[in-house]
Amino acid sequence: MQEDKQPDYHPVVFRDRAAGYAFLTRSTATSDRTIEWDDGETYPVVDVEISSESHPFYTGKARTVDTEGRIAQFERRYGGGAGASSDGSDVSGGPGGGDGPGGSGGA
């Protein structure tokens, strides 16, 4: 490894203001603000908006999307069942699938 190419990796406190939660870890993040930690040492502190203590997924407060209700609403609005016309007949053109009544497609 070349010297002076790697960033400084040092202890940093990350603080979630919304949850009132802070944790000490090692990072390359820097900050001008400091905090005195439980061990009596002073560390740089980085304030974050969301952490595992306040994130809805990790706290169990995540909203679930009602996809079945949205599909039913779409079908009510725009009609349900692909491949059927409004009179109930098949859209494909009948059993022969060709140009004429015999379905041969040619003369």
Gaussian input, Z-matrix of N, CA and C with variables (Angstrom, degrees):
# hf/3-21g

backbone

0 1
 N
 C     1     B1
 C     2     B2     1     A1
 N     3     B3     2     A2     1     D1
 C     4     B4     3     A3     2     D2
 C     5     B5     4     A4     3     D3
 N     6     B6     5     A5     4     D4
 C     7     B7     6     A6     5     D5
 C     8     B8     7     A7     6     D6
 N     9     B9     8     A8     7     D7
 C    10    B10     9     A9     8     D8
 C    11    B11    10    A10     9     D9
 N    12    B12    11    A11    10    D10
 C    13    B13    12    A12    11    D11
 C    14    B14    13    A13    12    D12
 N    15    B15    14    A14    13    D13
 C    16    B16    15    A15    14    D14
 C    17    B17    16    A16    15    D15
 N    18    B18    17    A17    16    D16
 C    19    B19    18    A18    17    D17
 C    20    B20    19    A19    18    D18
 N    21    B21    20    A20    19    D19
 C    22    B22    21    A21    20    D20
 C    23    B23    22    A22    21    D21
 N    24    B24    23    A23    22    D22
 C    25    B25    24    A24    23    D23
 C    26    B26    25    A25    24    D24
 N    27    B27    26    A26    25    D25
 C    28    B28    27    A27    26    D26
 C    29    B29    28    A28    27    D27
 N    30    B30    29    A29    28    D28
 C    31    B31    30    A30    29    D29
 C    32    B32    31    A31    30    D30
 N    33    B33    32    A32    31    D31
 C    34    B34    33    A33    32    D32
 C    35    B35    34    A34    33    D33
 N    36    B36    35    A35    34    D34
 C    37    B37    36    A36    35    D35
 C    38    B38    37    A37    36    D36
 N    39    B39    38    A38    37    D37
 C    40    B40    39    A39    38    D38
 C    41    B41    40    A40    39    D39
 N    42    B42    41    A41    40    D40
 C    43    B43    42    A42    41    D41
 C    44    B44    43    A43    42    D42
 N    45    B45    44    A44    43    D43
 C    46    B46    45    A45    44    D44
 C    47    B47    46    A46    45    D45
 N    48    B48    47    A47    46    D46
 C    49    B49    48    A48    47    D47
 C    50    B50    49    A49    48    D48
 N    51    B51    50    A50    49    D49
 C    52    B52    51    A51    50    D50
 C    53    B53    52    A52    51    D51
 N    54    B54    53    A53    52    D52
 C    55    B55    54    A54    53    D53
 C    56    B56    55    A55    54    D54
 N    57    B57    56    A56    55    D55
 C    58    B58    57    A57    56    D56
 C    59    B59    58    A58    57    D57
 N    60    B60    59    A59    58    D58
 C    61    B61    60    A60    59    D59
 C    62    B62    61    A61    60    D60
 N    63    B63    62    A62    61    D61
 C    64    B64    63    A63    62    D62
 C    65    B65    64    A64    63    D63
 N    66    B66    65    A65    64    D64
 C    67    B67    66    A66    65    D65
 C    68    B68    67    A67    66    D66
 N    69    B69    68    A68    67    D67
 C    70    B70    69    A69    68    D68
 C    71    B71    70    A70    69    D69
 N    72    B72    71    A71    70    D70
 C    73    B73    72    A72    71    D71
 C    74    B74    73    A73    72    D72
 N    75    B75    74    A74    73    D73
 C    76    B76    75    A75    74    D74
 C    77    B77    76    A76    75    D75
 N    78    B78    77    A77    76    D76
 C    79    B79    78    A78    77    D77
 C    80    B80    79    A79    78    D78
 N    81    B81    80    A80    79    D79
 C    82    B82    81    A81    80    D80
 C    83    B83    82    A82    81    D81
 N    84    B84    83    A83    82    D82
 C    85    B85    84    A84    83    D83
 C    86    B86    85    A85    84    D84
 N    87    B87    86    A86    85    D85
 C    88    B88    87    A87    86    D86
 C    89    B89    88    A88    87    D87
 N    90    B90    89    A89    88    D88
 C    91    B91    90    A90    89    D89
 C    92    B92    91    A91    90    D90
 N    93    B93    92    A92    91    D91
 C    94    B94    93    A93    92    D92
 C    95    B95    94    A94    93    D93
 N    96    B96    95    A95    94    D94
 C    97    B97    96    A96    95    D95
 C    98    B98    97    A97    96    D96
 N    99    B99    98    A98    97    D97
 C   100   B100    99    A99    98    D98
 C   101   B101   100   A100    99    D99
 N   102   B102   101   A101   100   D100
 C   103   B103   102   A102   101   D101
 C   104   B104   103   A103   102   D102
 N   105   B105   104   A104   103   D103
 C   106   B106   105   A105   104   D104
 C   107   B107   106   A106   105   D105
 N   108   B108   107   A107   106   D106
 C   109   B109   108   A108   107   D107
 C   110   B110   109   A109   108   D108
 N   111   B111   110   A110   109   D109
 C   112   B112   111   A111   110   D110
 C   113   B113   112   A112   111   D111
 N   114   B114   113   A113   112   D112
 C   115   B115   114   A114   113   D113
 C   116   B116   115   A115   114   D114
 N   117   B117   116   A116   115   D115
 C   118   B118   117   A117   116   D116
 C   119   B119   118   A118   117   D117
 N   120   B120   119   A119   118   D118
 C   121   B121   120   A120   119   D119
 C   122   B122   121   A121   120   D120
 N   123   B123   122   A122   121   D121
 C   124   B124   123   A123   122   D122
 C   125   B125   124   A124   123   D123
 N   126   B126   125   A125   124   D124
 C   127   B127   126   A126   125   D125
 C   128   B128   127   A127   126   D126
 N   129   B129   128   A128   127   D127
 C   130   B130   129   A129   128   D128
 C   131   B131   130   A130   129   D129
 N   132   B132   131   A131   130   D130
 C   133   B133   132   A132   131   D131
 C   134   B134   133   A133   132   D132
 N   135   B135   134   A134   133   D133
 C   136   B136   135   A135   134   D134
 C   137   B137   136   A136   135   D135
 N   138   B138   137   A137   136   D136
 C   139   B139   138   A138   137   D137
 C   140   B140   139   A139   138   D138
 N   141   B141   140   A140   139   D139
 C   142   B142   141   A141   140   D140
 C   143   B143   142   A142   141   D141
 N   144   B144   143   A143   142   D142
 C   145   B145   144   A144   143   D143
 C   146   B146   145   A145   144   D144
 N   147   B147   146   A146   145   D145
 C   148   B148   147   A147   146   D146
 C   149   B149   148   A148   147   D147
 N   150   B150   149   A149   148   D148
 C   151   B151   150   A150   149   D149
 C   152   B152   151   A151   150   D150
 N   153   B153   152   A152   151   D151
 C   154   B154   153   A153   152   D152
 C   155   B155   154   A154   153   D153
 N   156   B156   155   A155   154   D154
 C   157   B157   156   A156   155   D155
 C   158   B158   157   A157   156   D156
 N   159   B159   158   A158   157   D157
 C   160   B160   159   A159   158   D158
 C   161   B161   160   A160   159   D159
 N   162   B162   161   A161   160   D160
 C   163   B163   162   A162   161   D161
 C   164   B164   163   A163   162   D162
 N   165   B165   164   A164   163   D163
 C   166   B166   165   A165   164   D164
 C   167   B167   166   A166   165   D165
 N   168   B168   167   A167   166   D166
 C   169   B169   168   A168   167   D167
 C   170   B170   169   A169   168   D168
 N   171   B171   170   A170   169   D169
 C   172   B172   171   A171   170   D170
 C   173   B173   172   A172   171   D171
 N   174   B174   173   A173   172   D172
 C   175   B175   174   A174   173   D173
 C   176   B176   175   A175   174   D174
 N   177   B177   176   A176   175   D175
 C   178   B178   177   A177   176   D176
 C   179   B179   178   A178   177   D177
 N   180   B180   179   A179   178   D178
 C   181   B181   180   A180   179   D179
 C   182   B182   181   A181   180   D180
 N   183   B183   182   A182   181   D181
 C   184   B184   183   A183   182   D182
 C   185   B185   184   A184   183   D183
 N   186   B186   185   A185   184   D184
 C   187   B187   186   A186   185   D185
 C   188   B188   187   A187   186   D186
 N   189   B189   188   A188   187   D187
 C   190   B190   189   A189   188   D188
 C   191   B191   190   A190   189   D189
 N   192   B192   191   A191   190   D190
 C   193   B193   192   A192   191   D191
 C   194   B194   193   A193   192   D192
 N   195   B195   194   A194   193   D193
 C   196   B196   195   A195   194   D194
 C   197   B197   196   A196   195   D195
 N   198   B198   197   A197   196   D196
 C   199   B199   198   A198   197   D197
 C   200   B200   199   A199   198   D198
 N   201   B201   200   A200   199   D199
 C   202   B202   201   A201   200   D200
 C   203   B203   202   A202   201   D201
 N   204   B204   203   A203   202   D202
 C   205   B205   204   A204   203   D203
 C   206   B206   205   A205   204   D204
 N   207   B207   206   A206   205   D205
 C   208   B208   207   A207   206   D206
 C   209   B209   208   A208   207   D207
 N   210   B210   209   A209   208   D208
 C   211   B211   210   A210   209   D209
 C   212   B212   211   A211   210   D210
 N   213   B213   212   A212   211   D211
 C   214   B214   213   A213   212   D212
 C   215   B215   214   A214   213   D213
 N   216   B216   215   A215   214   D214
 C   217   B217   216   A216   215   D215
 C   218   B218   217   A217   216   D216
 N   219   B219   218   A218   217   D217
 C   220   B220   219   A219   218   D218
 C   221   B221   220   A220   219   D219
 N   222   B222   221   A221   220   D220
 C   223   B223   222   A222   221   D221
 C   224   B224   223   A223   222   D222
 N   225   B225   224   A224   223   D223
 C   226   B226   225   A225   224   D224
 C   227   B227   226   A226   225   D225
 N   228   B228   227   A227   226   D226
 C   229   B229   228   A228   227   D227
 C   230   B230   229   A229   228   D228
 N   231   B231   230   A230   229   D229
 C   232   B232   231   A231   230   D230
 C   233   B233   232   A232   231   D231
 N   234   B234   233   A233   232   D232
 C   235   B235   234   A234   233   D233
 C   236   B236   235   A235   234   D234
 N   237   B237   236   A236   235   D235
 C   238   B238   237   A237   236   D236
 C   239   B239   238   A238   237   D237
 N   240   B240   239   A239   238   D238
 C   241   B241   240   A240   239   D239
 C   242   B242   241   A241   240   D240
 N   243   B243   242   A242   241   D241
 C   244   B244   243   A243   242   D242
 C   245   B245   244   A244   243   D243
 N   246   B246   245   A245   244   D244
 C   247   B247   246   A246   245   D245
 C   248   B248   247   A247   246   D246
 N   249   B249   248   A248   247   D247
 C   250   B250   249   A249   248   D248
 C   251   B251   250   A250   249   D249
 N   252   B252   251   A251   250   D250
 C   253   B253   252   A252   251   D251
 C   254   B254   253   A253   252   D252
 N   255   B255   254   A254   253   D253
 C   256   B256   255   A255   254   D254
 C   257   B257   256   A256   255   D255
 N   258   B258   257   A257   256   D256
 C   259   B259   258   A258   257   D257
 C   260   B260   259   A259   258   D258
 N   261   B261   260   A260   259   D259
 C   262   B262   261   A261   260   D260
 C   263   B263   262   A262   261   D261
 N   264   B264   263   A263   262   D262
 C   265   B265   264   A264   263   D263
 C   266   B266   265   A265   264   D264
 N   267   B267   266   A266   265   D265
 C   268   B268   267   A267   266   D266
 C   269   B269   268   A268   267   D267
 N   270   B270   269   A269   268   D268
 C   271   B271   270   A270   269   D269
 C   272   B272   271   A271   270   D270
 N   273   B273   272   A272   271   D271
 C   274   B274   273   A273   272   D272
 C   275   B275   274   A274   273   D273
 N   276   B276   275   A275   274   D274
 C   277   B277   276   A276   275   D275
 C   278   B278   277   A277   276   D276
 N   279   B279   278   A278   277   D277
 C   280   B280   279   A279   278   D278
 C   281   B281   280   A280   279   D279
 N   282   B282   281   A281   280   D280
 C   283   B283   282   A282   281   D281
 C   284   B284   283   A283   282   D282
 N   285   B285   284   A284   283   D283
 C   286   B286   285   A285   284   D284
 C   287   B287   286   A286   285   D285
 N   288   B288   287   A287   286   D286
 C   289   B289   288   A288   287   D287
 C   290   B290   289   A289   288   D288
 N   291   B291   290   A290   289   D289
 C   292   B292   291   A291   290   D290
 C   293   B293   292   A292   291   D291
 N   294   B294   293   A293   292   D292
 C   295   B295   294   A294   293   D293
 C   296   B296   295   A295   294   D294
 N   297   B297   296   A296   295   D295
 C   298   B298   297   A297   296   D296
 C   299   B299   298   A298   297   D297
 N   300   B300   299   A299   298   D298
 C   301   B301   300   A300   299   D299
 C   302   B302   301   A301   300   D300
 N   303   B303   302   A302   301   D301
 C   304   B304   303   A303   302   D302
 C   305   B305   304   A304   303   D303
 N   306   B306   305   A305   304   D304
 C   307   B307   306   A306   305   D305
 C   308   B308   307   A307   306   D306
 N   309   B309   308   A308   307   D307
 C   310   B310   309   A309   308   D308
 C   311   B311   310   A310   309   D309
 N   312   B312   311   A311   310   D310
 C   313   B313   312   A312   311   D311
 C   314   B314   313   A313   312   D312
 N   315   B315   314   A314   313   D313
 C   316   B316   315   A315   314   D314
 C   317   B317   316   A316   315   D315
 N   318   B318   317   A317   316   D316
 C   319   B319   318   A318   317   D317
 C   320   B320   319   A319   318   D318

   B1=1.4339
   B2=1.5363
   B3=1.2841
   B4=1.4578
   B5=1.5210
   B6=1.2960
   B7=1.4598
   B8=1.5373
   B9=1.3225
   B10=1.4653
   B11=1.5295
   B12=1.3216
   B13=1.4636
   B14=1.5287
   B15=1.3334
   B16=1.4503
   B17=1.5293
   B18=1.3382
   B19=1.4735
   B20=1.5248
   B21=1.3125
   B22=1.4601
   B23=1.5237
   B24=1.3174
   B25=1.4622
   B26=1.5232
   B27=1.3306
   B28=1.4538
   B29=1.5290
   B30=1.3454
   B31=1.4682
   B32=1.5328
   B33=1.3333
   B34=1.4677
   B35=1.5251
   B36=1.3168
   B37=1.4655
   B38=1.5197
   B39=1.3394
   B40=1.4580
   B41=1.5184
   B42=1.3458
   B43=1.4538
   B44=1.5230
   B45=1.3279
   B46=1.4663
   B47=1.5172
   B48=1.3180
   B49=1.4597
   B50=1.5281
   B51=1.3279
   B52=1.4622
   B53=1.5263
   B54=1.3373
   B55=1.4567
   B56=1.5161
   B57=1.3295
   B58=1.4499
   B59=1.5192
   B60=1.3083
   B61=1.4617
   B62=1.5190
   B63=1.3286
   B64=1.4606
   B65=1.5219
   B66=1.3174
   B67=1.4643
   B68=1.5188
   B69=1.3120
   B70=1.4581
   B71=1.5175
   B72=1.3157
   B73=1.4576
   B74=1.5200
   B75=1.3052
   B76=1.4556
   B77=1.5207
   B78=1.3292
   B79=1.4535
   B80=1.5246
   B81=1.3268
   B82=1.4567
   B83=1.5246
   B84=1.3494
   B85=1.4655
   B86=1.5240
   B87=1.3167
   B88=1.4614
   B89=1.5225
   B90=1.3197
   B91=1.4563
   B92=1.5235
   B93=1.3212
   B94=1.4607
   B95=1.5270
   B96=1.3342
   B97=1.4588
   B98=1.5257
   B99=1.3247
   B100=1.4629
   B101=1.5192
   B102=1.3233
   B103=1.4556
   B104=1.5213
   B105=1.3207
   B106=1.4586
   B107=1.5165
   B108=1.3181
   B109=1.4658
   B110=1.5295
   B111=1.3227
   B112=1.4556
   B113=1.5302
   B114=1.3128
   B115=1.4638
   B116=1.5270
   B117=1.3257
   B118=1.4498
   B119=1.5150
   B120=1.3142
   B121=1.4626
   B122=1.5281
   B123=1.3193
   B124=1.4576
   B125=1.5193
   B126=1.3409
   B127=1.4597
   B128=1.5296
   B129=1.3320
   B130=1.4680
   B131=1.5283
   B132=1.3383
   B133=1.4642
   B134=1.5219
   B135=1.3399
   B136=1.4628
   B137=1.5274
   B138=1.3253
   B139=1.4661
   B140=1.5183
   B141=1.3299
   B142=1.4665
   B143=1.5267
   B144=1.3215
   B145=1.4688
   B146=1.5197
   B147=1.3222
   B148=1.4617
   B149=1.5192
   B150=1.3110
   B151=1.4616
   B152=1.5268
   B153=1.3161
   B154=1.4596
   B155=1.5291
   B156=1.3223
   B157=1.4637
   B158=1.5211
   B159=1.3355
   B160=1.4599
   B161=1.5290
   B162=1.3285
   B163=1.4637
   B164=1.5237
   B165=1.3302
   B166=1.4676
   B167=1.5265
   B168=1.3081
   B169=1.4682
   B170=1.5261
   B171=1.3041
   B172=1.4613
   B173=1.5192
   B174=1.3151
   B175=1.4565
   B176=1.5234
   B177=1.3330
   B178=1.4567
   B179=1.5104
   B180=1.3169
   B181=1.4600
   B182=1.5223
   B183=1.3328
   B184=1.4612
   B185=1.5246
   B186=1.3254
   B187=1.4595
   B188=1.5138
   B189=1.3028
   B190=1.4560
   B191=1.5195
   B192=1.2979
   B193=1.4526
   B194=1.5158
   B195=1.3342
   B196=1.4545
   B197=1.5186
   B198=1.3423
   B199=1.4615
   B200=1.5173
   B201=1.3260
   B202=1.4556
   B203=1.5258
   B204=1.3025
   B205=1.4560
   B206=1.5155
   B207=1.3145
   B208=1.4600
   B209=1.5228
   B210=1.3238
   B211=1.4649
   B212=1.5208
   B213=1.3272
   B214=1.4631
   B215=1.5300
   B216=1.3120
   B217=1.4575
   B218=1.5276
   B219=1.3324
   B220=1.4549
   B221=1.5239
   B222=1.3414
   B223=1.4625
   B224=1.5219
   B225=1.3146
   B226=1.4680
   B227=1.5184
   B228=1.3206
   B229=1.4495
   B230=1.5202
   B231=1.3129
   B232=1.4657
   B233=1.5176
   B234=1.2971
   B235=1.4539
   B236=1.5078
   B237=1.3025
   B238=1.4562
   B239=1.5142
   B240=1.3023
   B241=1.4632
   B242=1.5008
   B243=1.3006
   B244=1.4608
   B245=1.5187
   B246=1.3074
   B247=1.4571
   B248=1.5134
   B249=1.2943
   B250=1.4608
   B251=1.5202
   B252=1.3242
   B253=1.4545
   B254=1.5174
   B255=1.3257
   B256=1.4535
   B257=1.5282
   B258=1.3566
   B259=1.4586
   B260=1.5182
   B261=1.3301
   B262=1.4551
   B263=1.5055
   B264=1.3463
   B265=1.4523
   B266=1.5177
   B267=1.3219
   B268=1.4524
   B269=1.5203
   B270=1.3184
   B271=1.4505
   B272=1.5215
   B273=1.3248
   B274=1.4544
   B275=1.5271
   B276=1.3262
   B277=1.4547
   B278=1.5127
   B279=1.2762
   B280=1.4548
   B281=1.5130
   B282=1.3478
   B283=1.4554
   B284=1.5255
   B285=1.3440
   B286=1.4559
   B287=1.5076
   B288=1.2881
   B289=1.4275
   B290=1.5227
   B291=1.3469
   B292=1.4502
   B293=1.4954
   B294=1.3574
   B295=1.4510
   B296=1.5317
   B297=1.3060
   B298=1.4624
   B299=1.5052
   B300=1.3380
   B301=1.4506
   B302=1.5163
   B303=1.3220
   B304=1.4572
   B305=1.5090
   B306=1.2959
   B307=1.4385
   B308=1.5158
   B309=1.3549
   B310=1.4556
   B311=1.5152
   B312=1.3243
   B313=1.4506
   B314=1.4905
   B315=1.3375
   B316=1.4534
   B317=1.5089
   B318=1.3535
   B319=1.4444
   B320=1.4915
   A1=109.21
   A2=115.87
   A3=119.94
   A4=110.09
   A5=115.50
   A6=120.74
   A7=110.05
   A8=116.16
   A9=124.43
   A10=113.80
   A11=117.92
   A12=120.64
   A13=111.62
   A14=116.66
   A15=121.12
   A16=109.91
   A17=117.34
   A18=119.46
   A19=110.64
   A20=116.14
   A21=122.32
   A22=109.57
   A23=116.65
   A24=123.74
   A25=107.12
   A26=116.78
   A27=120.92
   A28=110.75
   A29=118.04
   A30=120.56
   A31=111.04
   A32=115.89
   A33=122.99
   A34=107.89
   A35=116.41
   A36=121.66
   A37=108.10
   A38=116.82
   A39=122.32
   A40=106.98
   A41=116.13
   A42=121.32
   A43=110.16
   A44=115.16
   A45=122.10
   A46=106.91
   A47=116.20
   A48=120.76
   A49=111.97
   A50=117.98
   A51=120.68
   A52=111.57
   A53=116.97
   A54=120.58
   A55=112.58
   A56=117.18
   A57=119.78
   A58=111.56
   A59=116.43
   A60=122.91
   A61=109.07
   A62=117.26
   A63=121.61
   A64=108.42
   A65=115.47
   A66=119.46
   A67=109.64
   A68=114.37
   A69=122.66
   A70=108.20
   A71=115.78
   A72=121.84
   A73=108.08
   A74=116.71
   A75=120.92
   A76=108.42
   A77=116.03
   A78=120.75
   A79=109.66
   A80=114.56
   A81=120.65
   A82=111.05
   A83=117.27
   A84=121.40
   A85=109.91
   A86=114.93
   A87=120.12
   A88=109.73
   A89=114.74
   A90=120.64
   A91=108.83
   A92=115.60
   A93=120.91
   A94=111.13
   A95=116.44
   A96=120.59
   A97=109.93
   A98=115.99
   A99=121.42
   A100=109.62
   A101=115.18
   A102=122.53
   A103=108.01
   A104=115.49
   A105=119.33
   A106=107.83
   A107=116.38
   A108=122.42
   A109=109.56
   A110=116.54
   A111=122.84
   A112=112.84
   A113=117.29
   A114=120.30
   A115=112.40
   A116=117.96
   A117=122.56
   A118=113.90
   A119=118.46
   A120=122.85
   A121=109.89
   A122=116.15
   A123=122.45
   A124=108.58
   A125=116.20
   A126=122.36
   A127=109.61
   A128=116.95
   A129=118.40
   A130=109.10
   A131=116.05
   A132=120.82
   A133=109.17
   A134=115.60
   A135=122.77
   A136=107.11
   A137=116.38
   A138=120.84
   A139=109.35
   A140=115.84
   A141=121.90
   A142=108.79
   A143=115.09
   A144=119.67
   A145=112.32
   A146=116.62
   A147=119.65
   A148=109.09
   A149=115.66
   A150=121.58
   A151=107.89
   A152=116.45
   A153=119.72
   A154=111.74
   A155=117.59
   A156=120.85
   A157=112.74
   A158=118.06
   A159=119.91
   A160=113.18
   A161=118.49
   A162=120.96
   A163=109.70
   A164=118.21
   A165=120.85
   A166=114.10
   A167=118.34
   A168=120.51
   A169=110.48
   A170=117.04
   A171=120.82
   A172=112.93
   A173=118.45
   A174=120.95
   A175=112.47
   A176=117.86
   A177=120.98
   A178=113.48
   A179=118.14
   A180=121.63
   A181=111.44
   A182=116.56
   A183=120.54
   A184=109.51
   A185=115.52
   A186=120.90
   A187=108.35
   A188=116.21
   A189=120.03
   A190=108.14
   A191=116.28
   A192=121.72
   A193=108.03
   A194=116.68
   A195=122.67
   A196=108.50
   A197=117.14
   A198=120.06
   A199=111.42
   A200=118.06
   A201=119.45
   A202=110.52
   A203=117.09
   A204=120.69
   A205=112.00
   A206=117.60
   A207=120.97
   A208=111.25
   A209=117.10
   A210=120.13
   A211=110.16
   A212=117.04
   A213=120.72
   A214=110.71
   A215=117.23
   A216=120.88
   A217=110.58
   A218=117.62
   A219=121.59
   A220=110.75
   A221=117.01
   A222=120.40
   A223=111.50
   A224=117.76
   A225=119.70
   A226=110.61
   A227=116.44
   A228=120.36
   A229=112.26
   A230=117.17
   A231=121.21
   A232=113.85
   A233=118.39
   A234=121.60
   A235=111.02
   A236=116.23
   A237=119.76
   A238=111.35
   A239=116.15
   A240=122.51
   A241=113.73
   A242=118.57
   A243=122.31
   A244=110.04
   A245=117.58
   A246=121.86
   A247=114.81
   A248=119.91
   A249=121.95
   A250=109.01
   A251=116.86
   A252=120.22
   A253=108.90
   A254=116.05
   A255=120.26
   A256=113.01
   A257=118.88
   A258=119.95
   A259=112.17
   A260=118.56
   A261=121.57
   A262=113.88
   A263=119.17
   A264=119.86
   A265=110.45
   A266=115.64
   A267=121.27
   A268=109.51
   A269=119.01
   A270=123.90
   A271=111.53
   A272=119.12
   A273=121.81
   A274=114.37
   A275=120.38
   A276=122.16
   A277=114.27
   A278=119.88
   A279=121.65
   A280=112.07
   A281=115.53
   A282=119.30
   A283=113.56
   A284=119.36
   A285=120.90
   A286=112.55
   A287=117.71
   A288=122.28
   A289=112.73
   A290=120.39
   A291=122.05
   A292=112.96
   A293=116.56
   A294=120.90
   A295=112.00
   A296=118.14
   A297=121.26
   A298=112.18
   A299=114.48
   A300=119.33
   A301=112.40
   A302=118.54
   A303=120.93
   A304=112.59
   A305=116.19
   A306=120.17
   A307=114.04
   A308=117.34
   A309=117.86
   A310=111.00
   A311=118.12
   A312=121.26
   A313=113.17
   A314=121.07
   A315=121.14
   A316=111.25
   A317=117.57
   A318=121.59
   A319=114.00
   D1=137.78
   D2=179.20
   D3=-81.42
   D4=141.01
   D5=178.42
   D6=-70.34
   D7=151.71
   D8=175.66
   D9=64.57
   D10=15.55
   D11=177.74
   D12=-103.55
   D13=-23.33
   D14=-177.23
   D15=-93.09
   D16=142.91
   D17=177.57
   D18=-70.73
   D19=160.07
   D20=179.35
   D21=-70.08
   D22=123.17
   D23=-178.59
   D24=-108.54
   D25=110.71
   D26=-170.75
   D27=-141.89
   D28=165.89
   D29=176.73
   D30=-66.60
   D31=136.27
   D32=-179.94
   D33=-140.97
   D34=142.87
   D35=173.89
   D36=-98.25
   D37=125.59
   D38=172.72
   D39=-101.59
   D40=129.73
   D41=-175.29
   D42=-122.81
   D43=125.18
   D44=175.19
   D45=-95.14
   D46=105.74
   D47=-176.93
   D48=-66.54
   D49=-35.23
   D50=-176.51
   D51=-66.16
   D52=-37.46
   D53=-176.78
   D54=-98.14
   D55=-9.82
   D56=-177.16
   D57=67.94
   D58=37.13
   D59=-174.13
   D60=-123.04
   D61=138.59
   D62=178.04
   D63=-139.24
   D64=148.03
   D65=177.06
   D66=-143.00
   D67=148.25
   D68=-178.39
   D69=-99.82
   D70=128.79
   D71=177.99
   D72=-148.36
   D73=-178.83
   D74=176.57
   D75=-106.02
   D76=140.07
   D77=-176.20
   D78=-159.49
   D79=168.33
   D80=173.36
   D81=-95.71
   D82=-2.14
   D83=179.46
   D84=-65.98
   D85=145.13
   D86=179.46
   D87=-123.46
   D88=158.26
   D89=178.86
   D90=-156.61
   D91=149.44
   D92=176.22
   D93=-81.99
   D94=-23.17
   D95=-179.45
   D96=-84.55
   D97=149.70
   D98=179.04
   D99=-129.77
   D100=163.74
   D101=178.15
   D102=-143.17
   D103=145.04
   D104=174.75
   D105=-88.80
   D106=123.28
   D107=-175.39
   D108=-89.51
   D109=174.04
   D110=-176.79
   D111=-60.21
   D112=-27.40
   D113=-178.15
   D114=-83.70
   D115=2.88
   D116=178.17
   D117=89.81
   D118=-8.26
   D119=178.93
   D120=-83.82
   D121=156.90
   D122=177.03
   D123=-106.02
   D124=128.28
   D125=-176.91
   D126=-127.37
   D127=153.31
   D128=171.97
   D129=-66.19
   D130=145.06
   D131=-179.09
   D132=-119.57
   D133=135.44
   D134=177.17
   D135=-117.81
   D136=120.72
   D137=178.17
   D138=-84.94
   D139=132.02
   D140=178.30
   D141=-119.23
   D142=153.58
   D143=-178.62
   D144=-80.18
   D145=-30.25
   D146=-175.87
   D147=-147.43
   D148=141.43
   D149=177.29
   D150=-140.31
   D151=-172.63
   D152=-179.60
   D153=-65.35
   D154=-20.85
   D155=179.22
   D156=-79.16
   D157=-22.91
   D158=-177.29
   D159=-119.38
   D160=-4.14
   D161=-179.31
   D162=-74.80
   D163=131.55
   D164=-176.90
   D165=-58.22
   D166=-33.18
   D167=-179.31
   D168=-65.72
   D169=-45.01
   D170=-176.30
   D171=-80.15
   D172=-24.30
   D173=179.82
   D174=-87.96
   D175=-8.42
   D176=-179.86
   D177=83.48
   D178=11.10
   D179=-179.19
   D180=-104.14
   D181=18.93
   D182=-178.48
   D183=-70.36
   D184=141.16
   D185=176.84
   D186=-84.02
   D187=138.56
   D188=175.42
   D189=-99.66
   D190=140.24
   D191=-179.07
   D192=-87.73
   D193=130.74
   D194=-179.52
   D195=-83.14
   D196=82.41
   D197=-176.39
   D198=-70.06
   D199=-34.37
   D200=179.50
   D201=-64.70
   D202=-38.97
   D203=178.01
   D204=-66.69
   D205=-35.43
   D206=178.50
   D207=-69.69
   D208=-38.13
   D209=178.13
   D210=-66.37
   D211=-43.85
   D212=178.69
   D213=-62.63
   D214=-38.63
   D215=177.83
   D216=-65.12
   D217=-40.88
   D218=177.87
   D219=-62.91
   D220=-44.19
   D221=-179.57
   D222=-66.27
   D223=-36.91
   D224=176.92
   D225=-65.83
   D226=-38.59
   D227=-176.54
   D228=-74.75
   D229=-45.14
   D230=-172.70
   D231=-110.89
   D232=5.84
   D233=-179.89
   D234=88.19
   D235=144.31
   D236=-176.12
   D237=-104.07
   D238=169.26
   D239=173.85
   D240=74.65
   D241=103.77
   D242=177.27
   D243=-76.07
   D244=144.45
   D245=175.23
   D246=91.67
   D247=-2.24
   D248=178.71
   D249=-114.20
   D250=137.98
   D251=177.26
   D252=-86.98
   D253=178.32
   D254=-176.53
   D255=-68.73
   D256=-25.24
   D257=179.37
   D258=-89.89
   D259=2.11
   D260=175.42
   D261=91.08
   D262=-6.58
   D263=179.93
   D264=-80.83
   D265=161.22
   D266=-179.55
   D267=-73.28
   D268=138.35
   D269=-176.83
   D270=-76.81
   D271=-19.20
   D272=-172.76
   D273=-68.95
   D274=-14.97
   D275=174.84
   D276=106.28
   D277=10.42
   D278=176.08
   D279=106.35
   D280=-178.31
   D281=-173.54
   D282=-71.50
   D283=-30.88
   D284=-176.56
   D285=-74.94
   D286=-43.32
   D287=178.49
   D288=76.02
   D289=6.40
   D290=-178.48
   D291=-106.82
   D292=-158.95
   D293=-177.27
   D294=-80.39
   D295=-42.07
   D296=-173.87
   D297=-108.25
   D298=-170.95
   D299=-178.68
   D300=-66.43
   D301=-29.30
   D302=-179.90
   D303=-81.77
   D304=-20.87
   D305=178.39
   D306=80.18
   D307=16.01
   D308=-176.80
   D309=-79.15
   D310=-26.95
   D311=177.30
   D312=84.22
   D313=-1.40
   D314=-178.72
   D315=-148.30
   D316=-175.27
   D317=-176.64
   D318=-93.93

